[in-house]
């Protein structure tokens, strides 16, 4: 496995072809996923190792991607420690008691890996046995993104309450993010110790911040997460949306690979972060709905940009959308492999 093209690209080593996987590849775009998930709430499905194993393997079988990504959710650690939340279909995570003052911090208790996340250990071990030489990507939510749900009470476009706490009650904000950093670090460690061979830290909403605010209020906590797994021998991917201005800081927070959305070309992203980091990305998910000649041209353009970087893992600039045609994603994987063959 350590000689897989995926892990070699993450380490900025020569590869036989550009490896490819898709964020949210295990999910609603697949009819086989909808079938096995029918009637099962999202967070419950994440606690059933046999179901997690099947869902994680589905896109590997169908698409022929170079890595599997653990089927879970960034809210799983919060649910595991007893936070009252649910994932509402077509809405997202909804928090029953949002964190608005110091008393709300008590919801975020320390994680007991064995007692709280035994189902994660079991599922990862099952998957590693099934996957063989195919790497498994573990993941967790970055402190800012998880905090935004806890503070807002659910998804938010403008993050008003989150930013109000960040600026108006910075000590409370820092205390919350510090607890969440420990929680996510523990979640990632459980996955790595059970056999995950790479991890990705999702900071999906951090693009809402300026570089100054990111560096002052958020970066230390993301660094704490990434530092906590630095000595475990797995590459660390750091990803956010709308983060073109934050890329150098996100790299410096402790990444080995920096995820890039579609707004910045890969070669320009690599120039901004420097040669010590591989890049991941960055096909605009909307392009997948275009005619095939358009998709093909854009994939080839991204591969050309990626060839100018120290290491490139092909991906979308964000996640797979439920309406995407799985057959088109399969064609993209085949094209990436064929066009990038060394």
N, C-alpha and C positions, 0 to 999 in steps of 0.2 A: 504493500500500500504506500509506503513512504516514497516509492519510486513512481507513483502515479503522476500523470501530467498535471493533475489539479494541484497536488502538494508541491510539485516541482515549480510550477508557475508562482505559487504563493511564496516560495523561497527564492524567486527570481533566478531559477536555474533553467537550462535548455529543456525544451519540451518537443515531443513528436507532433503535437498539434495543440492549438489553443483550446484549453478546457472550457466547458460551458455548463452552467446550471442556471436555474431561474428561481429568484425569490418568489415564495408562495407557489412553487411548482406542485406541491402536494396540497391540492385544494379544489375549489369549486369549478374550475374549468374542466375537470375530469368527470365524466359520467360515472365511472366506477367509484369515485370518491363520494359523489352524491348518493349513490346506492348504499354504500356501507355506513354512511353517516345519517341516513334517513331516520328521523325521530330521536336522535341522540344530541343533546345540547353540546355546544362546542367544548366547554370546559370539562364536561364529563368525558367526552371522547379523548381528551388529552390525558386522562388518568387510567385508561384501559390499555395496558401494554400490547396485547394482541392487535387491537385496533390501530394503535399508533404505529406498530410495525407494518401492518398492511398498507396503511395510508402513505407512510414514508416510502415504501417500495414501489407504489403505483407509478409515479413519474419516472423512476429509474427504468422500469420495464417498458413503459410506453415511449418515452422520449430518447432513451439512450444517453442521458446526461452523464457527466463525469463525476458527479458527487450527489449524494442524497442529503436532504436537509431534514433534520429531526422535526416531526410533526408535533407542534406544541403551540404555545402562545406566550407573549411577553407578560400576560396577566397570571400565568400559572403559579409563579412563586407567591404572588400576593394572595391568591385563593388558597394556596397550601398553608399559609400562616394564619388563615382565618379572616382575611379582609372580606367584608360583605360586598360582593360584586357579581355581576353576570355579564355575559356577552350577548347583547340583544341583536338578533338578525337584522341586517340592513341599517344598524345604528353603530354598534361597536361596544366597547367596554362601558358599563354604567356602574358607578360607585354609589352604594347606598348612603354612606356617611362621608362626604368629601372632607379632605384635610384643609381646615381653614384657620386653625389655631394650634397651640402647643398640645392641647388635649388630644387632637386628632393624630398626633404622632404615635400614640400608644397602640394604634392599629398595626403599625409596622414593627412587629416584634422580631427578634433574631430568629434566623432559620436553623432548624434542626435537620440536617440533610437526611439522616436515616429515617427519622420519624415522619418528616414532612414530604420527602421526595423519593421514597422507596419505589414508587411506580415509574419514576423517570429512570432510575438505575436499571430496573428490570427491562424496560422498553429498549434502552440503548444497548444493553447486552444482547438482547434478542436480535436487534438490527445488525450489530457488528457481526454476529454469527451468520446472518443471512447475506450481508453485503459482500463478504470476502474482501477482494482487493479494492472495492469502491469506497472512497472515503465518506464518512458521515460528518456533516456539519452540525455542530451544536450552536445554540444561540440564546441571547437574552436581551432584554430591553435596557437601554441606557438610562441612567438615573433621571435625566431631564424629561425624556419622553414618558416614562412611567409616572413621574411626578405630575406631569401635565394632566394625565387622566385622573389621578388622585385629587388634585386641587380643583380642577374644573368640574369633576363629577361625571365626566364622559368626554367624548370627542369635542374638539373646539377648533374653529377656524382661526381665531385671533389670539387665543391663549391669554385673554385679559386677566383672569384671576391669577394665573400662573405668574405672569409678568408683574402684576401688582404685588404679589408676595415677594417675588425675587428682589424688587426694588424697595418695597415698603417695609418688609420684614425679613431682611437678608439672613439674620441668624436662624429664624425658623426655617427658611428655605434651605439653608445649608444643612441644618440638622436633618431635614427630611431626605435630601439627596444623599447625605452620608449613610443613613439607614438603608436607602434603596441601593446604594453602591455595594454594601455588604450583602444584601439580599441577592442581587444579580451575580455578584462574584461567587456566592455559594451555589447558585443555580448552574453557572457555567462549570464550576469545579466538579459537581456531581456528574455532568455529562462527559467531561473529559476523563474523569477517573473510571467511568463505565465503558469508555472506548471511543468517544468522539475524537476525531483526528484534526479538527479545525473548529474554531468558534467565530461567530459573527456577533458583534455588538450593534444592535439596531438603535439609532437615535433618529427615528423617523421625523420628528417634528422640530429638531434643533435648528433647522434652517430658518426658523422664525426669529432667530437671535442675530444681533450684530457680532462681529468678531470680538469687540471689546467686552460685551456682556458674556459671550461664551467663555472667553478666557478668564474672566473675573469670577463668574458664578457657577459655571458648569464643568469646564475642563478638568478642574482638580478631582471631581467625583468620577468622571469617565476614566481618568488616569488611574484612579484607585482600583476600579474594576479590572482594567487591562493589566495593570501591574500585578494584581492578585493571581493571574493565570500565566504570567510571563515565564515562570520557571517550569511550566508543565510540558514543554516541548511541542506545543501545537501552534500553528500560525493563527494570528488574530486579525480578523477583518473588521473594519470600522466603517459603518455606513449611515448616511443621512440623506434626506431629500432637500433640495434647494440649498445645498451647502457649498456652492462654488467659492464663496468668500471665506469659508471656514476650513477648506481642505488642508492647508498647512498645519493648522492647529489640531485638527482631528488626527492627522498623521502623527504629530508630536505627542499626542495623548497616550500613545503606546501601541499603534497599529503596526502590522507587517504588510497588510493589504488595505488600501483605501477604496471604498466603494464610491463610484462617481455616477450621479444621475445624468440625464441626457442633456443638461444645460451647458455642460463644459466638455469639449473634446478631450479624449483620453490623453493625447500627447500634451495638450495644454495643462491638464490636471497633473500629469507627471512632472511637468516643468515646475509647477507651483509647489509640489510637495518634495521634490528632489529624488535622486536616484536610489535612495535606500529603501524605497517602498514599491511594491507591486500595485497595480490598479485593477479594479473590477468594474465591469459595465460594458456598454451603457446605451443600449437600444431603447429609444422612447417606446413605452408600452403601446401608445396609440398607433405607432407605425405598424404594429402587428395586424391591424385591421385594414391596412392598405392592400392594393393588388400586389401579387407576389414579385413582379419585377422591381417594384419600389422597395419592398422588404429586402430583396437580395442585394440591391445596390447599396442600401444603408448598412447591411451587415458587412459587406465587403469594405465599406468605408471605415467602419469601426475597427475591423481587423487590421486595416492599414494603419490607423492611428495607434492601435495597441501594439503593433510591431515596433513602434518607435519608443516603447517604454521598457523598463527592465524586466517586467513580468506582467502578463495580462490574463485575466480570467473573464471570459465573455459572460454577460448577464444582461438582463433588462436594467433600465435606469431606476425602476421600482419593481413592484411585484406583478405577477400574473393576474390579469383581471378575469372575473368569472365568465365573461362573455367571449373570451378568446377561443379560437378553434384549436383544439389540441393537435390536429394534423399539421397546422401551420408551425406550431412550436417544434414538432418533430422534424419538419423540413429545415427549420432554422438550425437545429442541432447538427443535422447532416451537412448542411452548407458550411457551418463553422468548421467542422472536422475536415471536410474535403478541401475547403479553400485555404486552410491554415496548415495543411500537412507539410511537414518539413522534409 
